[in-house]
């Protein structure tokens, strides 16, 4: 019972982080690992638990998404669904032992991406992507998103910036929508494969939605960069822990 309460607390915190700054998966994934859920099931369960909150956030950005004219939203949607499904299927055929060995490296990669997006957001402005290039980038990001997902928000914002988009509200809305869709495809695959640990996931999903509402209320009161710095610190500590402990 205590474990379930702690998992719900982790999901609530993740919902808040995702609503304000992103990076909530760092908390839910590692909380499930510490609760004894096998790595592949922990990743699948974390994705499913956070999905409802993401969908709610995407809906709140619907007007901003409708205003996107620089890229084909339909093409991005299709690529995100296909890529997310491919990434999820790749995860499902990865043995737990192999995925456990990959966890420290995935956390390191995701933390580095998140840190770059937080402390050096202009790092990608010197690079440029064409129309086809940004679609290829989104497809590759979607595969990674379906497989693990850490840092996909920054990856998508970086790709859109390199393509030349400048409206941050439209970019934010688009990246939340695309993250929701790639995770929707992953959720379908995880549920169909029976990879989800349901008792933990259902309780965490409710807590994550509540956290998302709380985050939306507090979004204007807390500086996003403060929370992003906290996410980077958490990711760094967890990365070091898993490298040391295995």
N, C-alpha and C positions, 0 to 999 in steps of 0.2 A: 504493500500500500504506500509506504514511504517513497519507494522508487517511482511509483506512478505520479505521486505529487511532485516530486523533483523534476520528472520529465515534463509535466504540465507547466511547471514554473519556467523551464528552459524554453518550451514552445511559446509561452506568453512573451518572454523576453525576445525571442526570435521574431515574433509578429511585430513587436514594437520597432526592432531594428530594421526589418524589411520595409516598414511603412515610412521610416524617416531616412535611413541611410543605406539599407541593404546589408547583406552579410549574415542574415539570421541562420542560414544553413550551417555555418560554423558551429553554432551552439547545439542545434537539434541533432545533427549527425554525431558529434562527439558525445553528447549526453546519452544517446542510444548505445554507443559503443561501451561507455562506462557502465551502462545498465545490463550489459551482457548480451546484447543483440549482435549476432554475427555481422561482419562488415558489409556484405552485400545487402542483407536484409535491413541493416541500419540505414544505408544510403537510400534504398527504396522507400522505407518507412518515413524517412525525413522528407523526401520529395512529396510523398502523398500527404503528409501532415501539413505541410506549408502551402499546398496547392490552393485550398479554398481562400486563404488570405490574399494570395497573389491575384486570383480571379477577381476578388472584390476591388483590389487596387487598380487593376486594369480597367474595370468598369468606371471607376471614378475619373479616369483619364480619357474617356471616350470622345469628348469634344476636342481635346488636343490631338488625338489620333486622327480624327476626321480632317483636321487641318493639314496633315502631312501631304505635301505635293512633290517633294524632291525625289522620292523613291516610290516604287510600286509596292504598296502595302500588301496586296494580294500575293505577289511573288515572295515577299518576306514571310508571310503566313505559311505558304505551302512549304518553303524550305525549312522553316522552323519545325513544322509538324513532322516532316520526313526525317530531318536530322535528329530531332529529339527521340523519335522511335528507334532509329538506328543505334544511337548512343545507349538507350535503355536495353536493347537486345544485346549489345556488346557487353554491358554490365552483367546481364543474366547468364552469359556463358563464361564469365570470368570466375574461376574458383575462389572461394573465400580466402584461402591461404595466399593466393597471388594478389588479390585485391588488398588484403591486409598489408602486404609488403609495399603496395603502391600508395597507401594512405598518407604516410609522411610526405612523400613527394608531391602528391596531389594537394595536400594542405600547404606545402611550401609554395607551389605554383600559384594557388589561389590567393594566399596571403600576399605574395609579391605583387600580383596583379592589383589587388585591392589597395595596397599601399601606394602603388604607382598612381592609381586613380585618385587617391586622397591627397597625396603630397606633391604630385607632379602632373596635374591634369592637362597641362599644355604640352606634354612630351610628344604627343602624336600630331601636333599641328603642322609640323614640317613635312609630314608624309601625306600622300594623296592616294585615293582609290577611285577607279572609274566605276561605271555602272555595273559591269560584269564582276569586277573585283570585289565590290561590296557585297554582291550576292554570294560569291564563293566564300567570302569571309563569314557571312552569316550562316551558311550551311555548315562550315567547319565548327563554328561556335555552337551551333545547335547540337551537333554530335557530342561535343564535349559536355554541353549542358545536360543532355540525356544521360550521359555516363556518370558525371560527378556534379558539375554545376557551379562550383565555387569560383567566384570572380567573373561570371558571365555578364553581369551588369556592366562592369567596366569594359569588358571586351566589346560589347555591343555599342556602348557610347563611344569608344575609341574608333570603331569601324565607321560609325555614322559621322563622327568628326572628320575622319580622313576622307570621307566622301564629300564633305563640304556643308553638312547641315549645321545650323547655328542656333536654332530655336530650342533651348534647353527643355522647355515644357513638352514640346512635340517629341523630342528625342527621348525624354523620360517616359512619356506615355507609350511610345513605340517599343522601347526596350522592355517595359513591364508586360505589354501585350505579348511580345514574342517569347519572353521567358515563361509566361503562363501557358502559351501554346506548346512550346517544346516540352514543358513539364506535364501538360495534359496528355501528350503522346506517351511520355514515359510512364505516367500514372496508369494508363490503360494497359501497357505492357506488363508493369509490375503486378497489377491486380490479376490479370489473366494468368500470369505465371505462378501466382500464389507466393510471391516474394515478400509480401507485406506482413509485418507483425501487428495484427489488427488491434488488440487491446490497448497497446501503447499509442498506436497511430490515431485512433479515434479520439482518445482523450487529449492528445497533443494538438489535433486539428482544431478542436473547440477552443483550446487555450490560445492557439496561434491566431484565430480569428478575433478573439477578444483582445489580444495584444495588438493586432492590426488596427482595431478601432481606437484603442488607447493611444497608439502611435500617431494616428491621424489627428487626434485631438491635441496631442503634445508637439506636433511637428513644428508649429510656429513658436514654441517656447524653448526648444532645445536646439542648439546649433548642430546641424548635421555633421560637421567636421569633427566635433567632439566625440559623437558616437562612432563615426568612422575610425577615429583614432583608437577608440576602445576595441573595435572589431579587429583592427590590425594587431593590437597588443594581445588579444585573446588568441588570434590565429598564430602569432609568433610563439606564445607559450605552448599551445597545443602541438604545433609542429615540432618544437624541441622535445616535448614530452614523448611523442610517438617515435621520433628518431632514437631517443635514448631507450625507451621501453620496448619498442618493436610492436 
